[in-house]
């Protein structure tokens, strides 16, 4: 973990207002103008962002009047479009990010009427790459060209099932097939896969991916900004644990948890003098073993991508969170997600009537790690004593731009 990454995404000062903090980006990597965010894979200005988008969408071919080495800077960037486009690509802009930027939502059911029908029909989220240099290779949960969901016949069936399911009932305004895609790319930074550094990197990627997934849900973004922040502050650790279970095939989970337990055991005994922190939460080793039990129980259920998506949505829309401005609206969304999961399970597993109850019974176990325990286990070298909830707005600001 670099100091610059820690300073950029986990500052020491808490940020509590949804609008108080705006990320400060460096210069555009293409022309040197003021960068406004992470666009198509790199920090870029609005001008280069728009130029690249137009060029890719219209499949424009430019010619260079010089020798292919024209200056591309703030002053000369409009002089040679060929060299500007080449520099966009050379600096890391991704054509596939433009091509996958807008995804059509499934058609609303005929029984969606009035205001709900209008709102459902207008949903069209824009997806861009994660706003983090460190997470540059972590794919968006909403556009993953290499996702197993797109290539696997089994998962293709799941996507078809969800499309048919959502188009045949009144709950199609909550999720769409894009929300099935939740892929974590393990880090390729030369770090040993059996090290605590690897654990911290995986956890950081998964936290950003989880926030991105939540913010890709249109009805979530329709909520008041304060309520969005409050919900993520309150539920991030539960969503994180479900994300760990869902992505467990992407990394050696069991050995990593065993390593973490050993690491915490050393810290609790004060035997690891090189550890950046000493444990503050009691019984961390036992809690890690409980995490193993939770993951094993979820593995036995063999949840598919649809069930994971609805389960996480139920967790996200927690109307019991304090400080919500509109808890009734959140409660209605949770009820819709709850009913949608029930209908889906009944339709897909008619021979297993107990399945829905078994799935819901796993939810309390996602809280086996308190937020403080999760912070200590997965994020302590990055944030020290700072709470994730106090920097959630930083994470939101640096997640997908919609």
N, C-alpha and C positions, 0 to 999 in steps of 0.2 A: 504494500500500500504506500503510495507516495504522499509526501506532505502536501503537494499541490492538490491531489485528489481529495484528501481529507479537508483541506481548507475550503475547497470549492463546494463540496456537497454536505459537509458536516461541520459548519462553523460553530464556534463556542457560544455565540450569542443566540438565545432562543428567539424564534419568530412565531408569533401567535396569530397575527392578522392574515387573512387569506390574500390581501392585496398589499401588504406592507413590504414584501420583498420581491424584487424582480431580479433575475439572474443577470450578472454582468458578464458579457461575452467579450472575447478578444477581437482582434481584427479579422476581417474576412480573409480566408486563406486563398481566395482567388485573386482579389483586386486590392486588398489592404484597407478597404473602407470599414466602417464600424459594423461589426458583426451583430446580428439581431437574434441569433439562436443557432441551433443545430439543424441544418436543412439538408436532407438527402444524404446524410452521413458525415457532413463536416460543418464547422462554424462558417457561416457565410452572411453576407449582407442581403437586404431585400432585393437589390438589383440583380445580383448574380443568382439568387434563388429563383426569381421570376424568369430570368433569361434561360436558365437551365430547364425549368419546367416547360416553357414554351417550345424550346428546341426539341426536347424529348417527345412531348405529346404530339407535336406536329411533324415529327420525324424529319426535321429540317437538315438539309445538307448545305454547308457553307464552303466557300473557297477563300483561300488566302492569297492576297495580291503580292505578298512578300515571300520570304523564304521559310515561313512556318515558325518563325521565332519573334513574332510581333510582341511588343510590351503590353502586358495586361495589368494595369494598375487603375487606381481611382480615376485618373485623368484620361487614360487612353483605352479604357476597357471597351468602349463602343466602336473603336476604329476597325477591329478585325474580329468578326464573330467566330471564325474558324479557330483562331488561336485562343479565344476566350473559352469556347466550348472544350477544346483540348485541355486547357488548364483546369477547368472544372472537373474533368474526368481524371486528370493526373493527380489532382489534390484529394480525390477520393469520393466525389459525388457519384451516387449510384442511380443508374437509369431505372432499375427495378423499383426503387423507392417512389419514383414518379408514376410509373405504370400501375403500381398497386396502391397509389395514394387514396383513391376514392373507390369504395366498394359498394355495389348496389345492395340494398337491404331487401330481404324477402318481402313479398307483397303482403300487405295486411289482410287479415281475415275479413270475410264479408260481414261478420258480425261486429267488427270494429266500426263504430259509427260516431257521428258528431265530432266533438273536440278530439277524442282519442284517435279517430280515424285520420284526422288532419295531421295530428302530431306524429302518428306512426308513419304516414306516407312521406313525411318530410325528412325522416332520419337519414342522414348520409354523412357519417363521421369521416374526417380526414385523418389519415394515419401517416406519421413521419417517424423517422428513426429516433431512438432514445437520446435525450439531451444529456449525454455524458461521454466525454472522451474515453474514460475508463471502460464504459460499457458499449463502446462503438460496435463491437461484434456481436452484441446481444440482440437478437432479432425481436421485432415488435410482436406482441401477442396478437396483433390484428393484421399483419401481413408477413407471413413466413413462407416464402416460396418453397423452401426445402422441408417444410413441416411434414411429419409423418402423416398428419391428417390428410394432406393433399395427395400423398403418394401411396399410402397403404390402402388396400381394398377394404379392410375391416373398418378403418377410420373413415374411408369414403362413404361406406354404408351408414356410419354414424351421422355424417354431415347430411346425407340424404334423409335419414330418419328425423333429424332435427328440423330440416326444412319443411318436411311434410307435417311434422308435429306442430310447428309454430304457425304454419299457414292454415291450420284446421282448428285453432282455438283462440280464445280472447287474450291470451298471454303473450302474443307475439311482439308486443311493444317493449318487452324487457330485454330479451336477448336475441341475437341472430347468429347464424352459423359461424361468423368470424370469431365469436367469443369462445369457440371450442379450442382455438389455437392458443396454446400456452406452452411455448417451447423455450427451454433454457439451454443456451449454448455454454458448455463448460469453458472456463478460461483456457487460453492457449498462450500463457505468458512464461512458460518454462518453469513454472512452480510445481514442485512435487505434488502429486494427487493425494498423497497421504501426509499432509502437513496442515497445521492450523492456518497458515497463510491461505491455503487452498479453500479451507472452510470459510474464512472471512470473505474471500472473493466470490465464492458461490452464493453466500448469503446476501452480499451486496447486490449482485446481479438479480437475485430472486426478489429482493425487496423492491427494486425499481420496476421489475417486470410485473409485480403484483399491483403496484400503484398504476402503472400503464394500463393494465387489464381493467381495473376498476373505472378508470377515467375514459375508457373506450366505450363504456355503456352509456348510451344517449340519455336514458332516463336519470342516470346518476348525475350527468353533467347538467341536466335541466334543474337540478336542485339548487337552492341558494348556496353561494360559495361557502358561507360559514358552515352549512350543514355538510357539504362535501368534505371539508377539512375535519369537522368533528367526527364524522363517520370513519374516515381513514385513521385518524388519531386513535380511535377507540377499538377498531377491529383489525388493525394491521397485523398483529401477531397471530391472530386466528387464521386470517387469510394466508399469512406467511407459512404457517404449519401445513395448511391444505396444499399450498403450492409446493412445499417440500415433498409431500406425498405424491402429488401429481407428476412431479419431475424426477422422481427417485430413480428412474431408469437411466437418467442422463449422467449420473456420477456414482461412485462407490459409496453409497449412503451408509451402510452398516459399518464398514471399517472406519469411516470418518466420524461417526457417532462414538465408536469405541475409542478412537483417538481423542475426541473431545472430552469424553469421560475421564480418561487418564490425565489429560491436561488439567481439568478442573480438580481432580483429586490431588494433584501435585500442588496446585494453587491453594486449595483449602488447607493443606498441611504446611504451606509456606516453603515447600521444597524446591520450587522453581524460581530461582532468583532472577532469571532472565525474563520472566513473564511481565508484560506491560501493566497488568493489574492483578490484584489479589481478589479472590471471590468475595462478593458482598452478600449474595443471595445464599441462604442456607440450603443444604442438601442438593446441590447442583448435580452430583453424580446420579442420585436417585431419580431426579427429574429427567435426566438424559435417558435413563433406562425406561422411564415412562413414555418418553417420546418414541423410543423403539417399539414399545408395545402398541402405541397408537398407530404408527406406520404399518406395523404388521397386521393390525385389525383392518385397516383400510385396504391393504393389499389383498386380504382374504375376500373382501367384498367385491373386488375387481370392478371398481367404479369406471364407467366410461367417461369420455370427455364431456358429454352432455350432463351427466349427473354431477361431475365436478363443477361445471359452470353454474348450474342452478344452486348447488350447495354453497358455493362461495357467494353467490348473489344473496342467498338467505342470510348469510353471516354479515355481509356488507350492509344491508338495509336493516340495521338494528335500531328500532325506534326507542329502545330504552336508554340510548346514549344521552347523557346530560348535555344541556346547552343547545339542543336542536331548536331551530326556529319553527320548523314545521314537522313535528313528530308524526302527525296523522298521515301526512303524505308519505313519509318513510315507511310507516306501518303498512299502508296500502301496497306499496311496492314489495315489501317483504311477504305479504299475504299472497300476492300474485306469483312471486317466485316459489313460494311454498306449494301453492296449488299446481303450478306448472310442473314442478318436480314430481309431485304425486301422480299427475296425469301421465307424465312421460313414463314413469316406472311401471304404472299399471298397464300401459299400452305395450311397452317393450318386454316386460317380464310378467305376463299374466299368470304364469305357473308358479310365481314366487310372491304371493300376496304379503309376506312379511318383509319384503325387501325395503320398502319405503321407511318403515319404522326402524329397521336396522341402520339405515343410512343416517336418519335423524339422531339416533342414539349415539352416533360417533361425534356429534357436534360438541358436547361438553368436554370430551377428551382433547379437543383442539386447544383447550385452555390449560393443558397440563403444564405448559410453561407460562408463567406470568410475563407481562411485557418486560419487566426488569430482568427476569431470568433470560429471556430471549436476547435482550440487549447485551447482557454480560457474556452469554455464550457465543453469539454470532457477530457482535459489532463493537465490543469494548475497545479494541485497539484503535478503532476509527473515531469513536465519539467520547471515550472516557466516561465521565459521569453525566454527560448530556443525555437527555431523554429523546428517543425517536419522535415522540409526539410533539416535542417543542421544535423540531426541525422538519416536520412533515411538510410544511409549506415549501421549504427548500426542495424537497424531493418532488413535490407536485410541480413546482416551477421548472424543474429540470427533467420532467418526464415528457411523454409525447405531447406535441403541440397540435391541438385540434382546431 
